[in-house]
Every structure is written in C-alpha cells, then in structure tokens.
Amino acid sequence: MPRTPRWPARRWLGRASFAVVGAALIVTAGRLRASDHQDTPEVELNPRMDINDLYAFPGSSSDRIALVLTTSSPIAGQNASFDPNVLYQFKIDNTGDAIEDLVIQVTFDNGDATSQRFTVRGPVAPAETGTRSTLVTSGTSISGVVGSTAGTPTGVQAFAGLRADPFVIDLEQFFNILPDRRPSTGSLSTPTTATATAFRNPGVDFTRPFNALAIVVELPKSMLQSSTDANARFGLWATTSR
C-alpha cells in the first residue's frame, strides 16, 4: 500500500475554550519519555484526537530544534486529513514548574486531504494554562497547505501532512501480551495466537506499511528557552483539545 517518506526535508476557530482530551509527554530534564497509541475508547473512536508520539531532535543547524507530533496511526493509503475541530498544541515549560510558559498552537480548516490549510500560532504565552486551552490571538502565525512547508528557514518553519509512522512495534504480539488493550473493532480486535509473554524473535515492525498524520515545527531553540545559558533546559508535551 502507498507509504509516504518518514519526514519532510525540512479554520480559524475564533476565541473559544477547548477541553483537553489527550496528551503525550517528553521532558528534557529528568529523561522522561512516553509513547501513546489509542489508549482510551474515546480516541479509538476519534483517531484524529489521538496523539501517537511526540519527538524533539536537533534541527537543520545547531541553534534550531524540530518538534514533531504524530496522530491517527495507523493510516493505510494517502487520503487523510486533520480534524478541523481539534486544537493541536505543543506546550513548553522553561521555568521548571511543570506549567506551560509557551504554547505552539496548530489548527486546520475544513479542506480535504489535498487542499486543507493549517495555521501555526506561536510560540507565545498561553491565554490560560492547565487542562483547558484558549486559542491565542497575540503573537505571530504562519499558514500553509497540508503536504507543504510554510514559514522561513531562519524563523519558524512548519509542515503538516502524511508521513510514514516512525514508531516501531509488533502490535499484533503486543495485544497478545496485553489483551485488555486490544481495540474493540478492526483486524486487531481478534487474537491471532494464544496469550503471549514476550515479543516475537525475530521482531516484526507492524507499523512499517502505515502512515501517520504529522505536525512538524522547526524553530530556533532560543524562542523556547528562558535563559541564554548553554545548559538551559525546557519541558515539552503535547495535547489535543476540542
């Protein structure tokens, strides 16, 4: 089946409150890492709300960082669009109190898989913190068409669209090990073998043929830090809100 490259080479909703319904987490201080796929019945039924993974890695130069949020995996084929009713956010804590000091907010219009437009706002101070989110109206924003890159190579640059799911797991065997996590519908809802206690050897990359919807934002690290110190750190997590 068609599969997109791993990563790119590089609706307006008005002012309203959104309730947070899902989250993934990475924290640079303390080395906490997490992956989150279809963890509740609600996101199983609403895959565009489900955060699969959150990544942070060096950008195109030493002073830049790339942030990546993936959702909706596994997707077969090329026709998929983001939910225009969901607010996707990167949240940044640069003071060490586990409360977001900055947000990068991403929204989408009602277009289809080839014409949908995205808008990236921030990084900017949030209008409110915690479990509820408000669409920000201050700061700068950039817009583009899904499947293409928007912004500037020296400032904020963003991409949104289909990319090959980078997560590696033998999902069939995972559900044999933990059958209570098995989805309620689809091919994975039915056990393929008896209950297992370990992954298969050799390993199986079940997600290899599939795509995910990805939001990629690359920007100068200085835009996220509260200090110019070379050892300055910040926490990063992502949420979806409706």
FITORTI-90592 format. One record per residue (C-alpha): x, y, z; residue in three letters; residue number from 0. Coordinates in nm, 2 decimals, padded with zeros to 4 digits. Each point is the difference from the previous one (the first is absolute). Example, Ala and Ser with C-alpha at 12.3 -4.5 7.8 and 13.67 -1.06 7.14 Angstrom:
BEGIN
[rec [01.23, -00.45, 00.78], 'Ala', 0]
[rec [00.14, 00.34, -00.07], 'Ser', 1]
//
This chain:
BEGIN
[rec [00.00, 00.00, 00.00], 'Met', 0]
[rec [00.12, 00.36, -00.06], 'Pro', 1]
[rec [00.24, 00.13, 00.27], 'Arg', 2]
[rec [00.13, 00.35, 00.04], 'Thr', 3]
[rec [00.36, 00.10, 00.09], 'Pro', 4]
[rec [00.10, 00.00, 00.36], 'Arg', 5]
[rec [00.03, 00.38, 00.04], 'Trp', 6]
[rec [00.01, 00.31, -00.22], 'Pro', 7]
[rec [00.35, 00.12, -00.11], 'Ala', 8]
[rec [-00.06, 00.25, 00.20], 'Arg', 9]
[rec [-02.29, 00.72, 00.43], 'Arg', 10]
[rec [00.02, 00.25, 00.17], 'Trp', 11]
[rec [-00.20, -00.10, 00.31], 'Leu', 12]
[rec [-00.04, 00.34, 00.16], 'Gly', 13]
[rec [00.07, 00.06, 00.37], 'Arg', 14]
[rec [-00.14, -00.29, 00.19], 'Ala', 15]
[rec [00.09, -00.24, 00.27], 'Ser', 16]
[rec [00.09, -00.36, -00.06], 'Phe', 17]
[rec [00.00, -00.30, 00.23], 'Ala', 18]
[rec [00.32, -00.21, -00.01], 'Val', 19]
[rec [-00.08, -00.36, -00.09], 'Val', 20]
[rec [00.34, -00.16, -00.07], 'Gly', 21]
[rec [00.37, 00.06, 00.07], 'Ala', 22]
[rec [00.35, -00.14, -00.07], 'Ala', 23]
[rec [00.31, 00.10, 00.20], 'Leu', 24]
[rec [00.37, 00.06, -00.04], 'Ile', 25]
[rec [00.20, 00.19, 00.26], 'Val', 26]
[rec [00.36, 00.09, -00.07], 'Thr', 27]
[rec [00.10, 00.03, 00.37], 'Ala', 28]
[rec [-00.04, -00.33, 00.17], 'Gly', 29]
[rec [00.00, -00.21, -00.31], 'Arg', 30]
[rec [-00.37, -00.10, 00.00], 'Leu', 31]
[rec [-00.12, -00.14, -00.32], 'Arg', 32]
[rec [-00.35, -00.13, -00.11], 'Ala', 33]
[rec [-00.19, -00.14, -00.29], 'Ser', 34]
[rec [-00.37, 00.00, -00.02], 'Asp', 35]
[rec [-00.21, -00.19, -00.26], 'His', 36]
[rec [-00.38, -00.05, 00.03], 'Gln', 37]
[rec [00.00, 00.00, 00.38], 'Asp', 38]
[rec [-00.37, 00.06, 00.06], 'Thr', 39]
[rec [-00.33, -00.10, -00.17], 'Pro', 40]
[rec [-00.06, 00.36, -00.08], 'Glu', 41]
[rec [00.31, 00.05, -00.21], 'Val', 42]
[rec [-00.05, -00.34, -00.16], 'Glu', 43]
[rec [-00.33, 00.13, -00.14], 'Leu', 44]
[rec [00.15, 00.34, -00.08], 'Asn', 45]
[rec [00.35, -00.07, -00.13], 'Pro', 46]
[rec [00.07, 00.36, -00.10], 'Arg', 47]
[rec [00.00, 00.09, 00.37], 'Met', 48]
[rec [00.25, -00.27, 00.09], 'Asp', 49]
[rec [00.36, 00.10, 00.04], 'Ile', 50]
[rec [00.23, -00.29, -00.10], 'Asn', 51]
[rec [00.34, 00.14, 00.07], 'Asp', 52]
[rec [00.19, 00.32, 00.08], 'Leu', 53]
[rec [00.35, 00.06, -00.12], 'Tyr', 54]
[rec [00.27, 00.27, 00.05], 'Ala', 55]
[rec [00.33, -00.02, -00.18], 'Phe', 56]
[rec [00.27, 00.24, -00.14], 'Pro', 57]
[rec [-00.12, 00.22, -00.29], 'Gly', 58]
[rec [00.18, 00.09, -00.32], 'Ser', 59]
[rec [00.27, 00.19, 00.20], 'Ser', 60]
[rec [00.14, -00.02, 00.35], 'Ser', 61]
[rec [-00.21, 00.29, 00.12], 'Asp', 62]
[rec [-00.33, -00.15, -00.11], 'Arg', 63]
[rec [-00.23, -00.27, 00.12], 'Ile', 64]
[rec [-00.27, -00.21, -00.17], 'Ala', 65]
[rec [-00.32, -00.09, 00.18], 'Leu', 66]
[rec [-00.22, -00.27, -00.14], 'Val', 67]
[rec [-00.35, -00.12, 00.10], 'Leu', 68]
[rec [-00.15, -00.31, -00.17], 'Thr', 69]
[rec [-00.37, -00.10, 00.01], 'Thr', 70]
[rec [-00.25, -00.23, -00.16], 'Ser', 71]
[rec [00.23, -00.30, -00.05], 'Ser', 72]
[rec [-00.04, -00.25, -00.17], 'Pro', 73]
[rec [-00.12, 00.16, -00.32], 'Ile', 74]
[rec [00.00, -00.21, -00.32], 'Ala', 75]
[rec [00.03, 00.19, -00.33], 'Gly', 76]
[rec [00.02, 00.37, -00.07], 'Gln', 77]
[rec [-00.34, 00.15, 00.07], 'Asn', 78]
[rec [-00.01, 00.14, 00.35], 'Ala', 79]
[rec [-00.06, 00.35, 00.14], 'Ser', 80]
[rec [00.03, 00.16, 00.34], 'Phe', 81]
[rec [-00.31, 00.07, 00.22], 'Asp', 82]
[rec [-00.10, 00.37, -00.04], 'Pro', 83]
[rec [-00.17, -00.01, 00.34], 'Asn', 84]
[rec [00.32, -00.10, 00.19], 'Val', 85]
[rec [00.26, 00.23, 00.14], 'Leu', 86]
[rec [00.34, -00.16, -00.02], 'Tyr', 87]
[rec [00.26, 00.15, 00.24], 'Gln', 88]
[rec [00.37, -00.03, 00.10], 'Phe', 89]
[rec [00.04, 00.13, 00.36], 'Lys', 90]
[rec [00.33, 00.12, 00.14], 'Ile', 91]
[rec [00.10, 00.05, 00.36], 'Asp', 92]
[rec [00.33, 00.19, 00.02], 'Asn', 93]
[rec [-00.01, 00.09, 00.37], 'Thr', 94]
[rec [-00.01, -00.36, 00.15], 'Gly', 95]
[rec [-00.35, 00.02, 00.16], 'Asp', 96]
[rec [-00.18, -00.24, -00.23], 'Ala', 97]
[rec [-00.23, 00.28, -00.12], 'Ile', 98]
[rec [00.01, 00.11, -00.36], 'Glu', 99]
[rec [00.17, 00.34, -00.05], 'Asp', 100]
[rec [-00.03, -00.01, -00.38], 'Leu', 101]
[rec [-00.23, -00.18, -00.25], 'Val', 102]
[rec [00.02, -00.07, -00.37], 'Ile', 103]
[rec [-00.36, -00.05, -00.12], 'Gln', 104]
[rec [-00.09, -00.16, -00.33], 'Val', 105]
[rec [-00.35, 00.00, -00.16], 'Thr', 106]
[rec [-00.14, -00.12, -00.33], 'Phe', 107]
[rec [-00.28, 00.11, -00.23], 'Asp', 108]
[rec [-00.27, -00.22, -00.16], 'Asn', 109]
[rec [00.19, -00.09, -00.31], 'Gly', 110]
[rec [00.06, -00.35, -00.13], 'Asp', 111]
[rec [00.33, -00.20, 00.00], 'Ala', 112]
[rec [00.14, 00.21, -00.29], 'Thr', 113]
[rec [-00.13, 00.35, 00.07], 'Ser', 114]
[rec [-00.02, 00.02, 00.38], 'Gln', 115]
[rec [00.18, 00.30, 00.15], 'Arg', 116]
[rec [00.18, 00.02, 00.33], 'Phe', 117]
[rec [00.08, 00.30, 00.23], 'Thr', 118]
[rec [00.28, -00.01, 00.25], 'Val', 119]
[rec [-00.01, 00.26, 00.28], 'Arg', 120]
[rec [00.29, 00.07, 00.24], 'Gly', 121]
[rec [00.21, -00.07, 00.19], 'Pro', 122]
[rec [-00.20, 00.24, 00.22], 'Val', 123]
[rec [-00.11, 00.02, 00.36], 'Ala', 124]
[rec [-00.32, -00.19, 00.04], 'Pro', 125]
[rec [-00.33, 00.17, 00.07], 'Ala', 126]
[rec [-00.07, -00.25, 00.27], 'Glu', 127]
[rec [00.19, -00.30, 00.14], 'Thr', 128]
[rec [-00.08, -00.35, 00.13], 'Gly', 129]
[rec [-00.28, -00.23, -00.13], 'Thr', 130]
[rec [-00.19, 00.27, -00.20], 'Arg', 131]
[rec [00.14, 00.19, -00.30], 'Ser', 132]
[rec [-00.09, 00.31, -00.18], 'Thr', 133]
[rec [00.10, 00.08, -00.36], 'Leu', 134]
[rec [00.26, 00.28, 00.02], 'Val', 135]
[rec [-00.05, 00.33, -00.19], 'Thr', 136]
[rec [00.34, 00.16, 00.07], 'Ser', 137]
[rec [00.33, -00.07, -00.15], 'Gly', 138]
[rec [00.09, -00.10, -00.35], 'Thr', 139]
[rec [-00.15, -00.28, -00.21], 'Ser', 140]
[rec [00.09, -00.18, -00.32], 'Ile', 141]
[rec [-00.23, -00.19, -00.24], 'Ser', 142]
[rec [00.04, -00.26, -00.27], 'Gly', 143]
[rec [-00.16, -00.28, -00.19], 'Val', 144]
[rec [00.01, -00.36, 00.14], 'Val', 145]
[rec [00.29, -00.19, -00.17], 'Gly', 146]
[rec [00.22, 00.31, -00.04], 'Ser', 147]
[rec [00.23, 00.21, 00.22], 'Thr', 148]
[rec [-00.08, 00.35, 00.12], 'Ala', 149]
[rec [00.21, 00.26, 00.18], 'Gly', 150]
[rec [00.37, 00.09, -00.03], 'Thr', 151]
[rec [00.32, -00.20, 00.05], 'Pro', 152]
[rec [00.13, 00.25, 00.25], 'Thr', 153]
[rec [-00.32, 00.05, 00.19], 'Gly', 154]
[rec [-00.30, -00.23, 00.07], 'Val', 155]
[rec [-00.04, -00.26, -00.28], 'Gln', 156]
[rec [-00.28, -00.26, 00.00], 'Ala', 157]
[rec [-00.14, -00.30, -00.18], 'Phe', 158]
[rec [-00.32, -00.19, 00.04], 'Ala', 159]
[rec [-00.11, -00.31, -00.18], 'Gly', 160]
[rec [00.05, -00.38, -00.06], 'Leu', 161]
[rec [00.33, -00.16, 00.10], 'Arg', 162]
[rec [00.10, -00.36, 00.05], 'Ala', 163]
[rec [-00.06, -00.09, 00.37], 'Asp', 164]
[rec [00.34, 00.00, 00.16], 'Pro', 165]
[rec [-00.11, -00.20, 00.30], 'Phe', 166]
[rec [00.13, -00.37, 00.00], 'Val', 167]
[rec [-00.21, -00.27, 00.18], 'Ile', 168]
[rec [-00.13, -00.35, -00.06], 'Asp', 169]
[rec [-00.36, 00.12, 00.07], 'Leu', 170]
[rec [-00.16, -00.34, -00.06], 'Glu', 171]
[rec [00.22, -00.16, 00.26], 'Gln', 172]
[rec [-00.04, 00.29, 00.23], 'Phe', 173]
[rec [-00.37, -00.07, 00.02], 'Phe', 174]
[rec [00.07, -00.37, 00.06], 'Asn', 175]
[rec [00.21, 00.11, 00.30], 'Ile', 176]
[rec [-00.25, 00.25, 00.13], 'Leu', 177]
[rec [-00.33, -00.11, -00.14], 'Pro', 178]
[rec [-00.19, 00.26, 00.21], 'Asp', 179]
[rec [00.15, 00.27, -00.22], 'Arg', 180]
[rec [-00.14, -00.15, -00.32], 'Arg', 181]
[rec [-00.22, 00.23, -00.21], 'Pro', 182]
[rec [-00.37, -00.08, -00.01], 'Ser', 183]
[rec [-00.02, 00.01, -00.38], 'Thr', 184]
[rec [00.21, -00.09, -00.30], 'Gly', 185]
[rec [00.25, -00.28, -00.08], 'Ser', 186]
[rec [00.19, 00.05, 00.33], 'Leu', 187]
[rec [-00.31, -00.06, 00.21], 'Ser', 188]
[rec [00.02, -00.38, -00.06], 'Thr', 189]
[rec [00.29, -00.19, 00.16], 'Pro', 190]
[rec [00.24, -00.16, -00.26], 'Thr', 191]
[rec [00.17, -00.24, 00.25], 'Thr', 192]
[rec [-00.03, -00.10, 00.36], 'Ala', 193]
[rec [00.09, 00.24, 00.27], 'Thr', 194]
[rec [00.37, 00.08, -00.02], 'Ala', 195]
[rec [00.26, 00.11, 00.26], 'Thr', 196]
[rec [00.27, 00.15, -00.24], 'Ala', 197]
[rec [00.04, 00.15, -00.34], 'Phe', 198]
[rec [00.09, -00.22, -00.30], 'Arg', 199]
[rec [00.36, -00.07, -00.11], 'Asn', 200]
[rec [00.08, 00.12, -00.25], 'Pro', 201]
[rec [-00.19, 00.31, 00.06], 'Gly', 202]
[rec [-00.29, 00.13, -00.22], 'Val', 203]
[rec [-00.04, 00.37, -00.09], 'Asp', 204]
[rec [-00.38, -00.01, -00.02], 'Phe', 205]
[rec [-00.03, 00.38, -00.07], 'Thr', 206]
[rec [00.25, 00.00, -00.29], 'Arg', 207]
[rec [-00.27, 00.00, -00.28], 'Pro', 208]
[rec [-00.20, 00.27, 00.16], 'Phe', 209]
[rec [-00.01, 00.38, 00.01], 'Asn', 210]
[rec [-00.08, 00.25, 00.27], 'Ala', 211]
[rec [-00.11, 00.36, -00.01], 'Leu', 212]
[rec [00.30, 00.21, 00.11], 'Ala', 213]
[rec [00.04, 00.36, 00.11], 'Ile', 214]
[rec [00.36, 00.12, -00.02], 'Val', 215]
[rec [00.12, 00.33, 00.14], 'Val', 216]
[rec [00.37, 00.11, -00.03], 'Glu', 217]
[rec [00.12, 00.32, 00.17], 'Leu', 218]
[rec [00.29, 00.16, 00.18], 'Pro', 219]
[rec [00.05, -00.15, 00.35], 'Lys', 220]
[rec [00.03, 00.35, 00.14], 'Ser', 221]
[rec [-00.37, 00.05, -00.07], 'Met', 222]
[rec [-00.08, -00.27, 00.26], 'Leu', 223]
[rec [00.26, 00.07, 00.27], 'Gln', 224]
[rec [-00.02, 00.25, 00.28], 'Ser', 225]
[rec [00.38, 00.02, 00.03], 'Ser', 226]
[rec [00.29, 00.03, -00.24], 'Thr', 227]
[rec [00.20, -00.24, 00.22], 'Asp', 228]
[rec [00.15, -00.28, -00.21], 'Ala', 229]
[rec [-00.15, -00.26, 00.24], 'Asn', 230]
[rec [-00.35, 00.16, 00.00], 'Ala', 231]
[rec [-00.28, -00.27, 00.00], 'Arg', 232]
[rec [-00.37, 00.00, -00.06], 'Phe', 233]
[rec [-00.28, -00.25, 00.03], 'Gly', 234]
[rec [-00.22, -00.09, -00.30], 'Leu', 235]
[rec [-00.33, -00.17, -00.03], 'Trp', 236]
[rec [-00.29, -00.01, -00.25], 'Ala', 237]
[rec [-00.38, 00.01, 00.03], 'Thr', 238]
[rec [-00.30, -00.02, -00.22], 'Thr', 239]
[rec [-00.31, 00.20, 00.10], 'Ser', 240]
[rec [-00.36, 00.03, -00.12], 'Arg', 241]
//
